Amino acid sequence: MSVYDYKATNIRGKEVSLSDYRGYVMLIVNTASKCGFTPQFEGLEELYKEYEDRKFVVLGFPCNQFGSQEPGDENDINDFCQLNYGVSFPMFSKIDVNGDETHPLFAYLKENATGLLGSKAVKWNFTKFLVDRNGEVVERFASATTPANIKNDIEKLL
């Protein structure tokens, strides 16, 4: 199994196979519009713009499970991301990253890159999973880890 075995619905309602990103380095992030970490959208967009020509992509997955910090619908989320942060990387429909309704992709990510002390649960918005060109999960980064602090890890995979 790899991330290529999963599908997700994009923010426009179209089902996308992650195999569309075969050969890419991916940074998969659970996002929220009303979170203290929301300004990380700016850094995520900067990473995407800097490395997209080298087959790097950021995939954003809005989630409302942490403090109800993503209350809007997909149109609200998309408008917010574009108007406030100029987000051009792919955004997906709102999902759950923990609990009974965990999206299968995030179940896979959590199983293959545990958090602090082996924890599998996503602790908060803007948890980041780095995936190599083979679709394998390389590392998990906590919410407080800024996109700029991931650059060296991304560059090693490019």
C-alpha positions in Angstrom: 0.0 0.0 0.0 1.0 3.6 -0.6 -0.8 6.9 -0.7 -1.4 6.2 -4.4 -4.1 3.6 -3.4 -6.4 6.4 -2.0 -8.9 8.8 -3.5 -10.3 12.0 -2.1 -12.9 14.5 -3.2 -11.4 17.9 -4.1 -12.8 21.2 -2.9 -14.9 21.4 -6.1 -16.5 18.0 -5.5 -14.5 16.0 -8.0 -13.0 12.6 -6.9 -9.2 12.6 -7.3 -6.9 9.6 -7.2 -3.7 10.3 -5.3 -2.1 8.2 -8.0 -2.4 11.4 -10.1 0.6 12.6 -8.0 2.7 9.6 -8.7 6.4 10.7 -8.8 5.7 13.8 -6.7 7.0 14.7 -3.3 3.8 15.5 -1.3 3.2 17.5 1.8 -0.3 16.5 3.1 -1.8 18.8 5.7 -5.0 19.0 7.7 -6.0 22.6 7.6 -8.5 25.0 9.2 -9.4 28.6 8.5 -9.9 29.9 12.0 -6.9 28.4 13.8 -3.9 30.0 15.4 -1.8 28.1 12.8 -3.9 29.4 9.9 -1.1 31.8 8.8 0.9 28.7 7.8 -1.2 28.8 4.6 1.2 31.5 3.5 4.3 29.3 4.1 2.7 26.3 2.5 1.9 28.3 -0.6 5.5 29.6 -0.6 6.8 26.0 -0.5 4.5 25.0 -3.3 5.5 27.8 -5.5 9.2 27.3 -4.9 9.2 23.6 -5.6 6.2 22.9 -7.9 8.4 22.8 -11.0 10.4 20.0 -9.3 7.3 17.8 -8.9 6.4 18.9 -5.3 2.8 19.4 -4.2 1.0 20.5 -1.1 -2.4 18.8 -0.5 -4.7 20.6 1.9 -7.5 18.7 3.7 -9.8 21.0 5.8 -10.9 19.5 9.1 -13.4 20.8 11.7 -12.5 18.4 14.5 -10.3 20.7 16.5 -12.1 23.5 18.3 -14.6 23.8 15.4 -12.0 25.9 13.6 -13.3 25.0 10.1 -17.0 25.7 10.3 -17.6 26.8 6.6 -18.6 24.8 3.6 -16.2 24.0 0.7 -17.0 27.3 -1.1 -16.3 29.3 2.1 -13.0 27.4 2.6 -11.9 27.9 -1.0 -12.7 31.6 -1.0 -11.0 32.1 2.3 -7.8 30.3 1.2 -7.6 32.1 -2.1 -8.6 35.6 -0.9 -6.4 35.7 2.2 -3.4 33.5 1.3 -3.5 33.1 -2.5 -3.6 29.4 -2.1 -3.1 27.7 -5.5 -2.1 24.2 -4.3 -4.8 21.5 -4.4 -7.4 21.7 -1.6 -9.8 19.0 -0.8 -13.3 18.7 0.8 -13.6 18.8 4.6 -12.7 15.4 6.2 -12.2 13.8 9.6 -8.7 12.9 10.6 -9.6 11.1 13.8 -12.4 8.9 15.1 -14.9 6.6 13.5 -15.2 8.7 10.3 -11.4 9.1 9.7 -10.7 9.5 6.0 -8.9 6.3 4.8 -5.9 8.4 3.6 -5.4 9.8 7.0 -5.8 6.4 8.6 -2.9 5.3 6.4 -0.8 8.4 7.1 -1.2 8.0 10.8 -0.4 4.3 10.8 2.8 5.0 8.8 4.1 8.1 10.6 3.2 8.1 14.3 3.4 11.2 16.4 5.1 12.0 19.7 5.7 8.8 21.8 4.1 6.7 19.1 0.7 8.4 19.2 -1.3 7.8 16.1 -4.0 10.5 16.6 -3.6 13.8 14.9 -3.3 16.3 17.7 -4.4 19.5 16.0 -4.8 21.4 12.7 -1.8 21.8 10.4 -0.3 18.4 11.2 1.9 17.7 8.1 2.8 14.4 6.5 5.8 14.3 4.1 5.5 11.7 1.3 8.3 10.7 -1.0 8.2 10.1 -4.8 7.2 6.4 -4.2 4.1 7.3 -2.2 5.7 6.3 1.1 5.2 8.4 4.2 8.6 9.7 5.3 7.8 11.9 8.3 5.1 13.6 10.4 5.5 17.2 11.5 3.5 18.7 14.4 1.3 21.8 14.0 3.9 24.1 15.5 6.5 23.1 12.8 6.4 25.9 10.3 6.5 25.1 6.6 9.9 26.9 6.4 11.3 24.4 8.9 10.4 21.5 6.6 12.3 22.9 3.5 15.5 20.8 4.2 13.4 17.6 4.5 11.6 18.4 1.2 14.9 19.2 -0.6 16.4 15.9 0.4 13.5 14.1 -1.3 13.6 16.3 -4.5 
